[in-house]
Amino acid sequence: MRTEDVLAATATGLWRWDNGAGTVTLDAEAARLLELPAEPGVFRESEVRSRFHPVDWNEIAGVISLAVAEGTLAEARLRIVDGSGRVLRTVRSRSKPVPAGEGRQDYVLIGTLQEVAEPPPGTVGTHTAITGDWRRSREAFLLDAGRALAEAGSTTEVLRVAYSLSMPGFSPDGLAVFGVEGERLTVVGQHGHSLSDEGPFTDMPLDTDYPATEVVRTGRAIYLPTPEDYRARYPATWPLAQRFGRRSWAFLPLTVSGRTMGTWMAGFRHPVAFSPDERSVLTTVARMLAQALARAGAADSERELSLGLQRTMMPSLGPDIPGMTVAARYVPTGGGLQVGGDWYDLIPLPSGRIALVIGDVQGHDVRAAGLMGQLRIALRAYASEGHRPDAVLARASRFLSGLTDPGADDEATAARFATCLYAEADPETGVLDIARAGHPDPVVMTADGTAVVRQTEGGLPLGVEADADYPTTRIVLEAGETIMLCTDGLIETGGHDLASGWVRLRPILEHHTGDLEKLADALVQAVHGPGSHYTTGPLADRREDDVAVLLLRREGTDTSPAAPRRTALSIAQAEPERISTARQLLRELLHDWADADQVDAAVLLLSEVATNVLVHTDGDALMVAQATGTPGERCLRVDVSDGSDELPHKRRPGEMASSGRGLVLMEMLAHKWGVDPRGAGKSIWFELNEAEHPEPAFPDLELD
């Protein structure tokens, strides 16, 4: 009996589809099944495609791709339709994809077409309800799975999503993801097993006769529908799988960019035939899982790199400082590589003093982190040589201005700048000499909890000019007082500027319990929200800018409400605008004073006295303001000293005079005032008592 007769008797035809040539060769029976002239011939691909239902053609394209990838048969059911879309019959295709030639992507599909029993012709071209529902469930499942895997941000999250997937109609009860390390198989993660079950699989040589290792070696999926199939193909490792009591297994390659990075195993307690549709679902999930694991692996590596950079570049606070307590935090920005240009440092100096440094290199990338590391080392070197704060910053600016990015497109992007604040502290006396390069001013918290922005002199950011000057400001940290140095990321996050950001932080500073570690956490969490503690402090998921904060407190026992508050500022002849700074410092000092009119009076008197020094002497002025006593009964004393021996005297200004009223106002507004000789100079001072309210300066005037 001829083969052709057998095939014709069973309504089976032969076909050969050449994908590269775009032709289909059919025997007489295959041509009849496809509603073409019932004789052997070669047909154009478009003629044959027009005979298939469009939905089925899209299905078979995926089935063929799967078979090519796995080296298996392509099996599918196809509906044959007429020109109006009416279903005439259904055929089953079983074909083997064969590469068209070495190095070519095309294939030749060789196989059979056989008619199968389906609903009678004339029905509308749709699948049966079961098939349609299954396909819709499969499509919905794949969409949900793809979305969930795409959103997973770490290897742990990817594995958790993979374990939670509920496949339509054939969900596995056990899953495992195997990876490759060198020439050995490892378990990346598993579900449906206990930890003790991983033992035999965690360090398995790749030449072991085991399905997962064969998948890694060949890059092809392995389906084992029955225990007999497993035992027959892998007798050596069958005992390892037998104890789990499963009935079917699928081992699929995890392939990314043509490289098999591991194997995904799905085990079933019920028999699974692994039909083409089921294989298609498993293969699609395996591809999505491989892509998700690759992305997560890159994210994990980036996260480890950033944490390593943080540990390397962020210093420890070192040994305890006698008489002082220090706390610090560094929080990187939330996007990309989680390390940037902010830093802090604590440097022991040869003189026995301590240098506190905080800064911010422009940018939030690896280049910024690298420059930050170089600048930090340079600052430590200059400080260790014994230079004063102004000289340290001047040398650092010259160093940074000489660094350029050889990969930058132009000179503007090649150079970068950095802001920095450098303070040299004497632990014994509490004296801090501060130099500032475009950085936010420090904040001082007095012993009674008052927080004041301590305005200091400053220069341009580092790197802007090679020969920039950085004047030094001296302040004294009294017993129980704390100074905060921070980068602008702590203040200007959430659309705030320096002023509104300071208003937001002030209550946190003024209501802290005295524990600097808790205060540092509270500051960061108030801006970015609570998060997990990493090496350098709490990290949140979303951050607009890097944050560095450094807190230094001078220990002392006088923390009662009556502890004195003190502020000081030098006002140079060449900088009369510093009078405005002095007024602001005084207002900050008296922010909770009971009588707002007294605060206005104090600011007016300070302005008059300081202006008098600059106008009538050739030297600079030094303002020192101190408030003592308990709230409601405090006394404010303001001293403005200079180096001139000429004493002020009262004048009688006319109506149109623009000066000469300073001492007159002093007599009207101050409770006490005076002039004290001091060596080669003098000090003009005045006092205001919070409990006393002076008469209005102009009692004859009545306001409506």
Secondary structure, DSSP 8 states (H G I E B T S, - for coil): --HHHHHHHTTEEEEEEETTTTEEEE-HHHHHHTTS-SS-EEEEHHHHHTTB-HHHHHHHHHHHHHHHHHT--EEEEEEEE-TT--EEEEEEEEEEEEESSTT-S-EEEEEEEEEE--S-TTS-S---HHHHHHHHHHHHHHHHHHHHHHH--SHHHHHHHHHH---TT---SEEEEEEEETTEEEEEEEESS-GGGGGGGTTEETTSS-HHHHHHHH---EEE-SHHHHHHH-TTTHHHHHTTT-SEEEEEEEEETTEEEEEEEEEESS-----HHHHHHHHHHHHHHHHHHHHHHHHHHHHHHHHHHHHHHS----S-BTTEEEEEEEE--SSSSS--SEEEEEEE-TTS-EEEEEEEES-SSHHHHHHHHHHHHHHHHHHHTT--HHHHHHHHHHHHHT---TT-SSHHHH---EEEEEEEE-TTT-EEEEEEES----EEE-TTS-EEE-----B--BTS-TT----EEEEE--TT-EEEEE-HHHHSGGG--HHHHHHHHHHHHHT--S-HHHHHHHHHHHHH---EEETTEEE-S--SS-EEEEEEEE--S--STT--EEEEEEE-TT-TTHHHHHHHHHHHHTTT-S-HHHHHHHHHHHHHHHHHHHHH-SS-EEEEEEEESSTTS-EEEEEEEES-----------TT-SS--HHHHHHHH-SEEEEEEETTEEEEEEEEETT-----SSTT----
